[in-house]
């Protein structure tokens, strides 16, 4: 039974890109998510949102996706990816296009991952995948320093959800 309100959690961090978590069926569940996130990430800022529950269709699937995202973010065994945006693409690039993009950006084709976005795909240079948050943060700081002063620099961040790789698609 869905109550009158649903809840969501928005978390922001200097180095880590976290999804907007929700819906949560109760404020208690949202509060537990906040506690888990704060225990994992120092320097996290959090906002909770109250949502009207007037659209119960698909809430269970969204709730399951939220639980998966929260597990990826909070588990110390889940992989973290240090990524840097390369380009946007309307369609997922084929092998030849991936090689060209890799050559254009001076990276290996096997280091290109992607995320599905509204406009198609965001192609990412995956610098590192590790379960060690401190190692990922150090790599992110290091790469950001390397990019200082470059006009074409993208923001290097840590992603908590798995990044599919072009070489595996």
Secondary structure per residue as TSV (DSSP state, phi and psi in degrees):
chain	resnum	aa	ss	phi	psi
A	1	X	-	360.0	126.6
A	2	X	-	-91.1	132.4
A	3	X	-	-74.8	-171.9
A	4	X	S	-69.9	-27.4
A	5	X	E	-129.9	151.8
A	6	X	E	-114.1	166.3
A	7	X	E	-132.7	151.9
A	8	X	E	-138.0	161.9
A	9	X	E	-128.3	125.7
A	10	X	E	-109.9	122.0
A	11	X	E	-122.6	133.5
A	12	X	E	-125.3	140.4
A	13	X	-	-141.8	149.4
A	14	X	S	-61.0	-33.9
A	15	X	S	-113.9	-24.5
A	16	X	E	-106.7	129.9
A	17	X	E	-94.0	112.8
A	18	X	-	-108.2	145.4
A	19	X	-	-70.8	165.3
A	20	X	-	-80.6	113.4
A	21	X	E	-85.1	132.8
A	22	X	E	150.1	169.0
A	23	X	E	-85.2	150.8
A	24	X	E	-108.2	138.4
A	25	X	S	-76.6	-22.5
A	26	X	S	-135.3	158.3
A	27	X	H	-66.0	-31.5
A	28	X	H	-62.3	-44.8
A	29	X	H	-63.8	-40.9
A	30	X	H	-64.1	-40.5
A	31	X	H	-64.1	-37.7
A	32	X	H	-65.4	-37.2
A	33	X	H	-63.9	-42.7
A	34	X	H	-59.3	-46.1
A	35	X	H	-59.7	-43.4
A	36	X	H	-64.3	-42.5
A	37	X	H	-66.6	-42.5
A	38	X	H	-66.3	-32.2
A	39	X	H	-69.7	-29.2
A	40	X	H	-88.0	-38.0
A	41	X	-	-121.5	115.7
A	42	X	T	-72.8	147.2
A	43	X	T	76.2	19.8
A	44	X	-	-84.3	136.3
A	45	X	E	-108.6	138.3
A	46	X	E	-131.1	140.5
A	47	X	E	-130.3	134.1
A	48	X	E	-101.7	143.6
A	49	X	E	-122.7	141.7
A	50	X	E	-102.2	128.2
A	51	X	E	-117.3	146.3
A	52	X	E	-71.8	140.3
A	53	X	-	-98.4	42.5
A	54	X	-	-81.3	-0.8
A	55	X	-	-125.9	74.4
A	56	X	-	-70.7	-14.3
A	57	X	T	-63.9	126.2
A	58	X	T	80.2	5.2
A	59	X	H	-63.1	-38.5
A	60	X	H	-63.0	-42.7
A	61	X	H	-65.7	-41.4
A	62	X	H	-65.6	-37.9
A	63	X	H	-65.4	-38.9
A	64	X	H	-66.5	-41.6
A	65	X	H	-62.7	-40.8
A	66	X	H	-62.1	-43.7
A	67	X	H	-61.3	-40.3
A	68	X	H	-63.9	-46.8
A	69	X	H	-62.1	-39.9
A	70	X	H	-66.5	-40.9
A	71	X	H	-63.0	-43.2
A	72	X	H	-60.9	-40.6
A	73	X	H	-73.9	-37.8
A	74	X	H	-99.5	-18.0
A	75	X	-	-76.6	131.1
A	76	X	T	-73.8	-6.7
A	77	X	T	-100.0	-11.7
A	78	X	S	-73.6	142.7
A	79	X	-	-70.7	141.5
A	80	X	E	-114.4	136.8
A	81	X	E	-112.9	126.3
A	82	X	E	-89.1	115.7
A	83	X	E	-129.2	157.0
A	84	X	E	-137.6	129.6
A	85	X	E	-65.9	139.5
A	86	X	E	-108.3	-53.2
A	87	X	E	-164.1	167.0
A	88	X	E	-107.9	146.2
A	89	X	E	-138.2	140.6
A	90	X	S	-68.6	-37.7
A	91	X	S	-125.4	159.8
A	92	X	-	-67.6	125.4
A	93	X	-	-65.2	145.4
A	94	X	-	-77.6	178.4
A	95	X	H	-59.3	-43.1
A	96	X	H	-65.7	-42.2
A	97	X	H	-64.9	-37.9
A	98	X	H	-63.2	-40.5
A	99	X	H	-63.7	-41.4
A	100	X	H	-64.3	-45.5
A	101	X	H	-61.8	-42.7
A	102	X	H	-61.2	-45.8
A	103	X	H	-63.7	-41.9
A	104	X	H	-60.2	-32.0
A	105	X	H	-104.9	1.2
A	106	X	T	68.1	35.4
A	107	X	S	-125.8	169.8
A	108	X	-	-84.8	143.4
A	109	X	G	-60.2	-31.7
A	110	X	G	-72.3	-6.6
A	111	X	G	-98.8	6.5
A	112	X	E	-97.9	120.7
A	113	X	E	-111.5	179.5
A	114	X	E	-151.1	156.2
A	115	X	E	-128.3	140.0
A	116	X	E	-77.1	126.2
A	117	X	E	-126.4	172.1
A	118	X	T	-55.7	-38.6
A	119	X	T	-90.9	9.2
A	120	X	E	132.3	-111.8
A	121	X	E	-136.5	143.1
A	122	X	E	-102.6	119.6
A	123	X	E	-90.1	135.8
A	124	X	E	-127.1	141.9
A	125	X	E	-86.4	115.8
A	126	X	E	-91.4	105.4
A	127	X	E	-76.2	-36.4
A	128	X	E	-160.7	146.4
A	129	X	E	-126.6	123.3
A	130	X	E	-152.1	155.9
A	131	X	S	-91.4	-6.4
A	132	X	-	-89.3	106.8
A	133	X	H	-60.5	-42.2
A	134	X	H	-65.0	-39.1
A	135	X	H	-63.4	-42.7
A	136	X	H	-64.8	-40.5
A	137	X	H	-67.0	-38.7
A	138	X	H	-63.8	-44.2
A	139	X	H	-62.8	-38.1
A	140	X	H	-66.1	-47.0
A	141	X	H	-59.1	-44.8
A	142	X	H	-60.0	-48.6
A	143	X	H	-66.2	-38.2
A	144	X	H	-61.9	-39.4
A	145	X	H	-63.6	-40.5
A	146	X	H	-61.5	-32.2
A	147	X	H	-88.1	-7.4
A	148	X	T	-54.7	133.0
A	149	X	T	85.4	-7.1
A	150	X	-	-87.2	126.8
A	151	X	T	-68.1	-28.0
A	152	X	T	-92.5	9.4
A	153	X	-	-63.7	141.8
A	154	X	-	-102.7	165.7
A	155	X	-	-83.0	121.0
A	156	X	E	-83.9	126.7
A	157	X	E	-139.8	169.8
A	158	X	E	-104.9	128.4
A	159	X	E	-104.4	137.4
A	160	X	S	-92.9	-21.3
A	161	X	S	-91.0	147.3
A	162	X	-	-57.8	139.4
A	163	X	-	-103.1	117.3
A	164	X	E	-69.9	145.0
A	165	X	E	-101.4	143.9
A	166	X	G	-60.3	-38.5
A	167	X	G	-62.5	-22.0
A	168	X	G	-98.4	-3.2
A	169	X	-	-92.8	360.0
